[in-house]
Amino acid sequence: MIDFNLSNKLSDDIIISNDLLCLLQQVDLLFNTDLGDVLGDTSFGSNYDKYLYTLGLSNAALESKILNDLNKLELFGFTPSVSVSIVEGTYRDIAFIDITFSGEYETYNKTYIIK
């Protein structure tokens, strides 16, 4: 797959042709887009921060929601796994989301923070 590079952090190129970089860009878009922001696809995006304020929410419930959203993306043969740690803060809770993509020849890990 070929896609336009939206972030200069992924690569110096204007176009991304590496499957892993395309996947990471999709995940970044998922985490940085609110539900309803994409015209024509109101189901794309996330509102994971609202789960931090849901009383009694377990780490496993948030992991399941994120994994479900990741499986809707084009994974290019990678298998995602998600681990969530929720830390209770004085002002608001913080979730550390570790996502690991395992492929045939490579594994990549990325951590997202939701406050």
NUKEBA-759549 format. One line per 2 residues: number of its first residue (from 1); their letters; for each residue x, y, z of N, C-alpha, C. Coordinates in Angstrom, 3 decimals, always signed. Example, Ala and Ser with C-alpha at 12.3 -4.5 7.8 and 13.67 -1.06 7.14 Angstrom:
1	as	+13.190 -5.690 +7.800 +12.300 -4.500 +7.800 +13.200 -3.300 +7.800; +12.850 -2.250 +7.080 +13.670 -1.060 +7.140 +12.900 +0.030 +7.870
This chain:
1	mi	+0.838 -1.176 +0.000 +0.000 +0.000 +0.000 +0.885 +1.242 +0.000; +0.439 +2.277 -0.651 +1.136 +3.558 -0.677 +0.195 +4.601 -0.089
3	df	+0.719 +5.452 +0.766 -0.092 +6.478 +1.399 +0.739 +7.743 +1.525; +0.057 +8.871 +1.660 +0.764 +10.118 +1.912 +1.243 +10.134 +3.350
5	nl	+2.435 +10.624 +3.571 +3.008 +10.708 +4.894 +2.483 +11.961 +5.581; +1.742 +11.783 +6.651 +1.173 +12.916 +7.366 +2.071 +13.412 +8.490
7	sn	+3.098 +12.658 +8.822 +3.970 +13.015 +9.930 +5.425 +12.892 +9.509; +6.202 +13.911 +9.789 +7.625 +13.826 +9.467 +8.374 +12.960 +10.478
9	kl	+7.699 +12.499 +11.534 +8.321 +11.609 +12.507 +8.505 +10.201 +11.935; +7.592 +9.790 +11.047 +7.650 +8.428 +10.515 +8.766 +8.252 +9.497
11	sd	+8.931 +9.239 +8.663 +9.905 +9.123 +7.588 +10.122 +10.504 +6.997; +11.215 +10.681 +6.299 +11.467 +11.958 +5.634 +10.780 +12.034 +4.281
13	di	+10.241 +10.929 +3.823 +9.604 +10.888 +2.512 +8.198 +11.467 +2.558; +7.739 +11.925 +1.415 +6.378 +12.429 +1.298 +5.396 +11.264 +1.201
15	ii	+5.838 +10.173 +0.631 +4.986 +9.004 +0.433 +5.533 +7.846 +1.264; +4.618 +7.115 +1.922 +4.991 +5.933 +2.702 +4.643 +4.696 +1.887
17	sn	+5.596 +3.814 +1.712 +5.312 +2.561 +1.014 +5.599 +1.351 +1.895; +6.127 +1.562 +3.089 +6.409 +0.494 +4.036 +5.111 +0.143 +4.776
19	dl	+4.752 -1.137 +4.824 +3.498 -1.558 +5.450 +3.427 -1.181 +6.925; +4.527 -1.359 +7.657 +4.522 -1.036 +9.078 +4.295 +0.457 +9.299
21	lc	+4.943 +1.296 +8.508 +4.754 +2.740 +8.654 +3.331 +3.160 +8.305; +2.725 +2.519 +7.311 +1.319 +2.797 +6.982 +0.412 +2.404 +8.145
23	ll	+0.683 +1.256 +8.752 -0.104 +0.806 +9.884 +0.028 +1.769 +11.059; +1.247 +2.185 +11.363 +1.457 +3.111 +12.479 +0.768 +4.445 +12.243
25	qq	+0.743 +4.889 +10.994 +0.049 +6.135 +10.682 -1.456 +5.981 +10.903; -2.012 +4.827 +10.537 -3.430 +4.574 +10.777 -3.759 +4.606 +12.268
27	vd	-2.882 +4.010 +13.082 -3.117 +3.967 +14.522 -3.008 +5.374 +15.111; -2.017 +6.145 +14.663 -1.908 +7.532 +15.128 -3.163 +8.322 +14.785
29	ll	-3.685 +8.129 +13.579 -4.928 +8.804 +13.186 -6.096 +8.359 +14.060; -6.162 +7.073 +14.364 -7.231 +6.556 +15.208 -7.209 +7.219 +16.581
31	fn	-6.027 +7.312 +17.185 -5.917 +7.868 +18.526 -6.068 +9.389 +18.550; -5.777 +10.061 +17.452 -5.818 +11.523 +17.435 -7.054 +12.092 +16.757
33	td	-8.020 +11.251 +16.418 -9.241 +11.691 +15.758 -10.431 +11.368 +16.645; -11.268 +12.362 +16.885 -12.485 +12.135 +17.652 -13.541 +11.504 +16.755
35	lg	-14.434 +10.741 +17.366 -15.539 +10.144 +16.613 -16.339 +11.235 +15.915; -16.646 +11.017 +14.655 -17.448 +11.968 +13.890 -16.660 +13.042 +13.183
37	dv	-15.336 +13.113 +13.394 -14.514 +14.141 +12.746 -14.253 +13.859 +11.273; -14.299 +12.592 +10.867 -14.014 +12.229 +9.478 -15.318 +12.278 +8.685
39	lg	-15.357 +13.163 +7.726 -16.542 +13.307 +6.897 -16.762 +12.044 +6.081; -17.933 +11.476 +6.178 -18.254 +10.266 +5.428 -18.023 +8.981 +6.201
41	dt	-17.313 +9.039 +7.317 -17.089 +7.852 +8.142 -17.192 +8.261 +9.605; -18.406 +8.378 +10.089 -18.622 +8.847 +11.456 -18.207 +7.832 +12.508
43	sf	-17.918 +6.599 +12.104 -17.504 +5.589 +13.077 -15.989 +5.553 +13.269; -15.229 +6.311 +12.443 -13.769 +6.311 +12.598 -13.377 +7.310 +13.674
45	gs	-12.408 +6.942 +14.460 -11.907 +7.800 +15.523 -12.065 +7.115 +16.864; -11.704 +7.825 +17.901 -11.774 +7.235 +19.230 -12.203 +8.283 +20.247
47	ny	-12.730 +7.788 +21.334 -13.039 +8.626 +22.480 -12.631 +7.877 +23.744; -11.411 +7.376 +23.725 -10.936 +6.548 +24.824 -10.855 +7.322 +26.128
49	dk	-10.701 +8.643 +26.066 -10.619 +9.417 +27.294 -11.900 +9.317 +28.114; -13.048 +9.132 +27.472 -14.306 +9.013 +28.216 -14.327 +7.749 +29.067
51	yl	-13.571 +6.730 +28.660 -13.529 +5.499 +29.434 -12.793 +5.682 +30.757; -11.932 +6.676 +30.827 -11.233 +6.935 +32.082 -12.186 +7.438 +33.163
53	yt	-13.290 +8.032 +32.750 -14.231 +8.604 +33.702 -15.409 +7.670 +33.978; -15.426 +6.506 +33.353 -16.461 +5.526 +33.603 -16.092 +4.758 +34.866
55	lg	-16.917 +4.868 +35.866 -16.604 +4.214 +37.130 -16.650 +2.704 +36.972; -15.707 +2.046 +37.559 -15.684 +0.599 +37.544 -15.152 -0.016 +36.267
57	ls	-14.579 +0.770 +35.390 -14.035 +0.233 +34.145 -12.743 -0.516 +34.435; -12.635 -1.704 +33.910 -11.419 -2.483 +34.111 -10.444 -2.246 +32.964
59	na	-9.200 -2.587 +33.207 -8.182 -2.503 +32.159 -8.551 -3.410 +30.996; -9.096 -4.573 +31.313 -9.458 -5.544 +30.274 -10.555 -5.001 +29.356
61	al	-11.483 -4.225 +29.904 -12.559 -3.664 +29.079 -11.999 -2.646 +28.085; -11.076 -1.801 +28.529 -10.460 -0.824 +27.633 -9.572 -1.530 +26.605
63	es	-8.843 -2.546 +27.040 -8.023 -3.338 +26.109 -8.886 -3.938 +25.007; -10.026 -4.493 +25.389 -10.932 -5.114 +24.425 -11.456 -4.098 +23.417
65	ki	-11.826 -2.907 +23.875 -12.338 -1.855 +22.993 -11.255 -1.418 +21.995; -10.041 -1.198 +22.484 -8.950 -0.761 +21.613 -8.596 -1.854 +20.610
67	ln	-8.533 -3.088 +21.061 -8.215 -4.201 +20.161 -9.286 -4.346 +19.081; -10.538 -4.163 +19.451 -11.627 -4.210 +18.485 -11.462 -3.115 +17.433
69	dl	-11.105 -1.901 +17.866 -10.890 -0.794 +16.923 -9.681 -1.050 +16.022; -8.619 -1.620 +16.580 -7.421 -1.904 +15.777 -7.708 -2.955 +14.703
71	nk	-8.539 -3.917 +15.022 -8.852 -4.973 +14.063 -9.699 -4.472 +12.903; -10.241 -3.267 +12.990 -10.990 -2.668 +11.884 -10.060 -1.989 +10.875
73	le	-8.793 -1.803 +11.251 -7.817 -1.159 +10.371 -7.217 -2.181 +9.410; -6.539 -1.674 +8.377 -5.758 -2.535 +7.477 -4.469 -2.881 +8.209
75	lf	-4.321 -4.134 +8.642 -3.202 -4.539 +9.496 -1.987 -5.054 +8.730; -2.086 -5.241 +7.431 -0.959 -5.661 +6.586 -0.281 -6.923 +7.095
77	gf	-1.053 -7.846 +7.652 -0.495 -9.104 +8.132 +0.048 -9.057 +9.548; +0.016 -7.915 +10.201 +0.474 -7.809 +11.582 -0.660 -8.194 +12.524
79	tp	-0.297 -8.747 +13.669 -1.271 -9.112 +14.697 -1.080 -8.177 +15.882; -2.134 -7.429 +16.263 -1.979 -6.509 +17.386 -2.269 -7.187 +18.724
81	sv	-1.583 -6.720 +19.739 -1.926 -7.077 +21.120 -1.866 -5.797 +21.935; -2.732 -5.691 +22.929 -2.889 -4.454 +23.683 -2.779 -4.745 +25.170
83	sv	-2.065 -3.880 +25.883 -1.968 -3.950 +27.332 -2.231 -2.550 +27.876; -3.153 -2.443 +28.827 -3.532 -1.141 +29.375 -3.220 -1.102 +30.867
85	si	-2.584 -0.021 +31.297 -2.359 +0.247 +32.716 -3.010 +1.582 +33.034; -3.908 +1.588 +34.006 -4.571 +2.825 +34.408 -3.999 +3.257 +35.748
87	ve	-3.511 +4.498 +35.785 -2.913 +5.058 +36.992 -3.845 +6.124 +37.528; -4.157 +6.032 +38.807 -5.041 +7.006 +39.418 -4.249 +8.270 +39.721
89	gt	-4.730 +9.380 +39.192 -4.064 +10.654 +39.411 -4.820 +11.504 +40.413; -4.209 +12.588 +40.839 -4.877 +13.479 +41.794 -5.929 +14.331 +41.099
91	yr	-5.671 +14.707 +39.863 -6.620 +15.527 +39.114 -7.454 +14.687 +38.155; -6.803 +13.786 +37.425 -7.496 +12.875 +36.505 -6.648 +11.624 +36.335
93	di	-7.312 +10.554 +35.940 -6.610 +9.288 +35.730 -5.866 +9.305 +34.404; -4.852 +8.469 +34.314 -4.025 +8.375 +33.111 -3.966 +6.906 +32.693
95	af	-4.146 +6.665 +31.410 -4.048 +5.303 +30.873 -2.804 +5.207 +29.993; -1.999 +4.200 +30.253 -0.843 +3.885 +29.413 -1.235 +2.675 +28.573
97	id	-1.226 +2.853 +27.265 -1.674 +1.806 +26.347 -0.471 +1.330 +25.544; -0.061 +0.104 +25.791 +1.048 -0.503 +25.054 +0.464 -1.378 +23.958
99	it	+0.816 -1.049 +22.720 +0.341 -1.822 +21.575 +1.548 -2.474 +20.918; +1.454 -3.776 +20.701 +2.513 -4.521 +20.038 +1.951 -5.109 +18.744
101	fs	+2.660 -4.854 +17.647 +2.300 -5.425 +16.358 +3.338 -6.488 +16.018; +2.873 -7.713 +15.879 +3.767 -8.824 +15.557 +3.514 -9.252 +14.122
103	ge	+4.583 -9.266 +13.353 +4.504 -9.699 +11.967 +5.334 -10.940 +11.761; +5.444 -11.335 +10.520 +6.193 -12.545 +10.210 +7.682 -12.377 +10.510
105	ye	+8.217 -11.173 +10.221 +9.657 -10.956 +10.383 +10.011 -9.875 +11.371; +9.021 -9.150 +11.891 +9.336 -8.055 +12.785 +8.232 -7.841 +13.810
107	ty	+8.617 -7.217 +14.915 +7.689 -6.854 +15.978 +7.934 -5.407 +16.326; +6.852 -4.664 +16.526 +6.973 -3.248 +16.837 +6.066 -2.937 +18.024
109	nk	+6.570 -2.118 +18.946 +5.808 -1.732 +20.125 +5.695 -0.221 +20.190; +4.506 +0.261 +20.542 +4.299 +1.702 +20.689 +3.399 +1.923 +21.885
111	ty	+3.677 +2.988 +22.638 +2.888 +3.319 +23.833 +2.166 +4.635 +23.598; +0.877 +4.637 +23.906 +0.058 +5.841 +23.853 -0.368 +6.189 +25.271
113	ii	-0.507 +7.475 +25.529 -0.943 +7.956 +26.837 -2.236 +8.717 +26.652; -3.224 +8.379 +27.468 -4.508 +9.076 +27.419 -4.744 +9.686 +28.784
115	k	-5.047 +10.989 +28.779 -5.313 +11.674 +30.039 -6.691 +12.270 +30.029
